[in-house]
Amino acid sequence: MNHKLSLIILGDSGSKIRQIHLSRKQYIGWACLLGVFVTVLTCAFVDYIGLQWRVIDKSILERRLAGQNEEVAHQRRQIQKFAQVINTLKERIVALEKFEDRVRVLANIDQPGDKNPLFGVGGSAPDDLIVSSALDQNHKALIKEMHQQLKQLEEASQSQTNTFTQLIKKLEEQKNMLAHTPAIRPSRGLVTSAFAYRLSPFTGKREFHKGMDIANQHGTPIVATADGIISFAGDDGAFGTVVIIDHGYGLNTRYAHLDKSIKNKGDLAHRGETIGYMGNTGRSTGPHVHYEVHLNGVPINPEKYILN
């Protein structure tokens, strides 16, 4: 039995009513066609949404990739700067070694026997790291070379520390020796007798005068000509009141004919410090100080030890 379906189409108020008659087969056909259309439209919409999401994902990935590329570029720039710092450090260490050599020459201090070159054989620094080339091509090799040179820098800096420590110790020893070496006049006044042969004012005979005489007013201060320890202070026969200072390093100084000593045996004396006052004690013809310098027990011309 062929049933028909009727579709009634209602328009706006007052418009004519329309009625369409469809057979069952026609109805099913149109329904299928509509379903296919809806399905195609839905698939197209889903594909469109998916495409939009892929565009969004691509944009996000591109931004991430751009950020990563910028980070990589920044890291490479940092590597370049670090390589430049390494090159600068090498130059400074080599400059320090040259400075040390100059100090040793000026201070007459020999190189230590166990000193090794800072950067191995020959003592030359490794070639500078090349930082201007494209890091995307050789940055791995550059990083490897940086690690190797950092190790060399660490060893070189430790070696430099050791040699500077030894140098400072030697300079301190020299400073101590210089402080204990006679270098100034023991008193103001006129040199009346030098370190030389002369006629004795008491016997009239030719004799060797083992020091120098400086004359001035009675009570003129007498000062130590270098740092040391008072080894004698008191009366010494013809020399009258005497002060003897042991400066170490085989050096001794004698100050004779003093009016009085203000130092006692065992006291410390510093260069320029008053140790007594000029007098006329012992066998003397007038107020003066008889000054002697002895090196390992042998009298030395005091003039060689007066720099002022």
C-alpha positions as CSV (number, residue, x, y, z in Angstrom):
1,M,0.0,0.0,0.0
2,N,1.6,3.3,-1.1
3,H,1.1,5.7,1.8
4,K,1.7,9.4,1.2
5,L,2.9,11.9,3.6
6,S,1.8,15.5,3.6
7,L,3.8,18.5,4.7
8,I,1.9,21.6,5.6
9,I,3.9,24.8,5.3
10,L,2.5,27.7,7.3
11,G,3.6,31.2,6.4
12,D,3.2,34.5,8.1
13,S,-0.2,35.5,9.4
14,G,-2.6,35.8,6.6
15,S,-0.5,34.0,4.0
16,K,-1.7,31.1,2.0
17,I,-1.2,27.6,3.5
18,R,0.8,25.3,1.4
19,Q,0.7,21.5,1.4
20,I,3.2,19.1,-0.2
21,H,2.5,15.5,-0.7
22,L,5.5,13.0,-0.6
23,S,5.4,9.3,-1.0
24,R,7.2,7.2,1.6
25,K,10.1,6.6,-0.8
26,Q,10.5,10.2,-1.6
27,Y,10.4,11.1,2.1
28,I,13.1,8.5,2.8
29,G,15.2,9.8,-0.1
30,W,15.0,13.4,1.0
31,A,15.8,12.3,4.6
32,C,18.9,10.4,3.5
33,L,20.0,13.3,1.4
34,L,19.5,15.7,4.3
35,G,21.5,13.3,6.6
36,V,24.3,13.1,4.1
37,F,24.4,16.9,3.8
38,V,24.4,17.3,7.6
39,T,27.2,14.7,7.9
40,V,29.3,16.3,5.2
41,L,28.7,19.7,6.9
42,T,29.7,18.3,10.3
43,C,32.8,16.7,8.9
44,A,33.8,19.9,7.2
45,F,33.3,21.8,10.4
46,V,35.3,19.3,12.4
47,D,38.1,19.5,9.8
48,Y,38.0,23.2,10.0
49,I,38.3,23.2,13.8
50,G,41.1,20.7,13.6
51,L,42.9,22.9,11.0
52,Q,42.5,25.9,13.3
53,W,44.0,24.0,16.2
54,R,46.9,22.8,14.1
55,V,47.5,26.4,13.1
56,I,47.5,27.4,16.7
57,D,49.8,24.5,17.7
58,K,52.2,25.5,14.9
59,S,52.2,29.1,16.1
60,I,53.0,27.9,19.6
61,L,55.7,25.6,18.4
62,E,57.2,28.4,16.3
63,R,57.3,30.7,19.3
64,R,58.8,28.0,21.4
65,L,61.4,27.3,18.7
66,A,62.2,31.0,18.4
67,G,62.6,31.2,22.1
68,Q,64.9,28.2,22.2
69,N,66.9,29.5,19.3
70,E,67.3,32.8,21.1
71,E,68.4,30.9,24.3
72,V,70.9,28.9,22.3
73,A,72.2,32.1,20.7
74,H,72.5,33.7,24.1
75,Q,74.4,30.7,25.5
76,R,76.7,30.8,22.6
77,R,77.4,34.5,23.2
78,Q,78.1,33.7,26.8
79,I,80.5,31.0,25.7
80,Q,82.2,33.6,23.5
81,K,82.5,36.0,26.4
82,F,83.8,33.3,28.7
83,A,86.4,32.4,26.1
84,Q,87.5,36.0,25.9
85,V,87.8,36.1,29.7
86,I,90.0,33.0,29.6
87,N,92.3,34.7,27.0
88,T,92.5,37.8,29.3
89,L,93.3,35.7,32.3
90,K,96.2,34.0,30.4
91,E,97.6,37.4,29.5
92,R,97.4,38.6,33.1
93,I,99.1,35.4,34.4
94,V,101.9,35.8,31.9
95,A,102.2,39.5,32.8
96,L,102.5,38.6,36.5
97,E,105.2,36.1,35.7
98,K,107.2,38.8,33.9
99,F,106.6,41.2,36.8
100,E,107.9,38.6,39.2
101,D,111.0,38.2,37.0
102,R,111.6,41.9,37.1
103,V,111.2,42.1,40.9
104,R,113.7,39.2,41.2
105,V,116.2,41.0,39.0
106,L,115.9,44.3,40.9
107,A,116.1,42.6,44.3
108,N,118.9,40.2,43.1
109,I,116.9,37.1,44.1
110,D,117.5,34.0,42.0
111,Q,114.6,32.0,40.5
112,P,113.7,29.0,42.7
113,G,115.2,25.8,41.6
114,D,111.9,23.9,41.6
115,K,110.0,26.5,39.5
116,N,108.2,25.1,36.5
117,P,107.0,27.1,33.5
118,L,103.5,28.3,34.1
119,F,102.0,26.7,31.0
120,G,104.3,23.8,30.4
121,V,107.3,23.5,28.2
122,G,108.7,26.8,27.2
123,G,106.4,28.7,29.6
124,S,104.3,30.1,26.8
125,A,100.6,30.4,27.2
126,P,98.3,28.3,25.0
127,D,97.1,29.9,21.8
128,D,94.1,32.2,22.3
129,L,90.7,30.7,22.0
130,I,89.1,31.7,18.7
131,V,85.8,33.3,19.6
132,S,84.9,35.1,16.3
133,S,84.0,32.0,14.3
134,A,80.5,30.6,14.0
135,L,79.7,28.8,17.2
136,D,77.0,26.6,15.5
137,Q,79.9,24.9,13.7
138,N,82.6,24.5,16.3
139,H,81.2,25.3,19.7
140,K,81.7,21.8,21.0
141,A,85.4,21.9,20.1
142,L,85.6,25.4,21.7
143,I,84.0,24.2,24.9
144,K,86.4,21.3,25.0
145,E,89.3,23.6,24.5
146,M,88.0,25.9,27.2
147,H,87.8,23.1,29.7
148,Q,91.4,22.1,29.0
149,Q,92.7,25.7,29.2
150,L,90.8,26.3,32.5
151,K,92.7,23.3,34.0
152,Q,95.9,24.8,32.8
153,L,95.0,28.2,34.2
154,E,94.2,26.6,37.6
155,E,97.6,24.9,37.7
156,A,99.4,28.1,36.5
157,S,97.6,30.2,39.1
158,Q,98.6,27.8,41.9
159,S,102.2,27.8,40.6
160,Q,102.2,31.6,40.5
161,T,100.8,31.7,44.1
162,N,103.6,29.5,45.3
163,T,106.4,31.5,43.6
164,F,105.0,34.8,44.8
165,T,104.8,33.4,48.4
166,Q,108.5,32.4,48.1
167,L,109.4,35.8,46.6
168,I,107.6,37.7,49.4
169,K,109.5,35.6,52.0
170,K,112.8,36.4,50.3
171,L,111.9,40.1,50.1
172,E,111.0,40.1,53.8
173,E,114.4,38.5,54.6
174,Q,116.1,41.2,52.5
175,K,114.1,43.9,54.2
176,N,115.1,42.5,57.6
177,M,118.7,42.3,56.5
178,L,118.6,45.9,55.2
179,A,117.1,47.1,58.4
180,H,119.9,45.4,60.3
181,T,122.6,46.8,58.0
182,P,124.3,50.1,59.2
183,A,123.3,52.9,56.8
184,I,123.3,56.3,58.6
185,R,125.7,58.5,60.6
186,P,125.8,57.8,64.3
187,S,125.8,61.5,65.1
188,R,125.8,65.0,63.8
189,G,129.2,66.7,63.7
190,L,132.5,67.0,62.0
191,V,134.6,64.0,61.0
192,T,137.9,64.6,62.7
193,S,139.5,61.3,61.9
194,A,138.8,58.8,59.2
195,F,139.3,55.0,58.8
196,A,142.9,55.2,57.8
197,Y,146.5,55.3,59.1
198,R,147.3,58.4,61.2
199,L,149.6,59.7,63.8
200,S,148.4,58.9,67.3
201,P,147.5,62.1,69.2
202,F,148.9,60.4,72.4
203,T,152.1,58.6,71.2
204,G,152.8,60.5,68.0
205,K,153.4,57.2,66.3
206,R,151.8,56.0,63.0
207,E,148.9,53.7,63.7
208,F,145.8,52.5,61.9
209,H,142.6,54.1,63.0
210,K,139.9,51.3,62.9
211,G,136.9,53.6,62.9
212,M,135.8,57.2,62.3
213,D,135.7,60.1,64.8
214,I,132.8,62.6,64.8
215,A,133.2,65.6,67.0
216,N,130.4,67.8,68.3
217,Q,129.2,69.4,71.5
218,H,129.1,67.5,74.7
219,G,125.7,65.7,75.1
220,T,125.0,65.5,71.4
221,P,122.7,62.4,70.8
222,I,124.3,59.2,69.5
223,V,121.9,57.0,67.5
224,A,121.9,53.4,66.4
225,T,122.9,53.1,62.7
226,A,120.8,49.9,62.2
227,D,118.4,47.6,64.1
228,G,120.0,45.2,66.5
229,I,120.5,44.0,70.1
230,I,122.8,45.7,72.6
231,S,125.5,43.2,73.2
232,F,127.6,45.5,75.5
233,A,127.0,48.7,77.4
234,G,129.5,50.0,79.9
235,D,133.1,51.0,80.5
236,D,135.8,49.6,78.2
237,G,139.1,51.1,79.3
238,A,140.6,53.5,76.8
239,F,137.3,53.6,74.8
240,G,135.5,55.0,77.9
241,T,131.8,54.4,78.0
242,V,130.9,52.1,75.0
243,V,127.8,50.7,73.4
244,I,128.2,47.7,71.0
245,I,125.2,46.6,68.9
246,D,124.9,43.2,67.3
247,H,123.0,43.6,64.1
248,G,123.1,39.9,63.0
249,Y,124.4,38.8,59.6
250,G,128.0,39.1,61.1
251,L,127.7,42.9,61.6
252,N,128.5,44.8,64.8
253,T,128.9,48.5,65.5
254,R,130.8,50.1,68.3
255,Y,130.1,53.6,69.8
256,A,132.9,54.8,72.1
257,H,133.8,57.8,74.4
258,L,130.1,58.4,75.3
259,D,129.2,60.6,78.2
260,K,126.6,57.9,79.1
261,S,124.5,55.1,77.6
262,I,120.8,54.9,77.9
263,K,120.7,51.3,76.8
264,N,121.5,48.1,78.7
265,K,122.8,44.8,77.5
266,G,120.0,42.8,75.8
267,D,117.9,45.9,74.9
268,L,116.6,46.3,71.3
269,A,117.8,49.2,69.3
270,H,116.3,50.6,66.1
271,R,117.9,52.6,63.4
272,G,117.8,56.3,64.3
273,E,117.0,55.6,68.0
274,T,119.1,57.4,70.6
275,I,121.4,55.0,72.5
276,G,123.6,57.5,74.4
277,Y,125.1,61.0,74.4
278,M,128.5,62.3,73.1
279,G,131.2,62.6,75.8
280,N,134.9,62.7,76.5
281,T,135.4,59.5,78.5
282,G,138.3,57.2,78.2
283,R,141.4,58.2,76.3
284,S,140.0,61.2,74.4
285,T,141.1,64.7,73.5
286,G,137.6,66.2,73.4
287,P,133.9,65.4,73.0
288,H,133.4,63.0,70.1
289,V,132.2,59.6,69.2
290,H,134.5,56.9,67.9
291,Y,132.4,54.7,65.5
292,E,133.4,51.3,64.2
293,V,131.8,48.8,61.9
294,H,132.9,45.1,62.1
295,L,131.9,42.4,59.6
296,N,132.6,38.9,60.9
297,G,135.0,40.4,63.4
298,V,137.0,42.5,60.8
299,P,136.9,46.3,61.0
300,I,135.3,47.8,57.9
301,N,135.4,51.4,56.7
302,P,132.3,53.0,58.2
303,E,132.0,55.4,55.3
304,K,130.8,52.5,53.1
305,Y,127.8,52.1,55.5
306,I,126.8,55.7,55.6
307,L,124.1,56.6,53.0
308,N,122.8,59.9,54.5
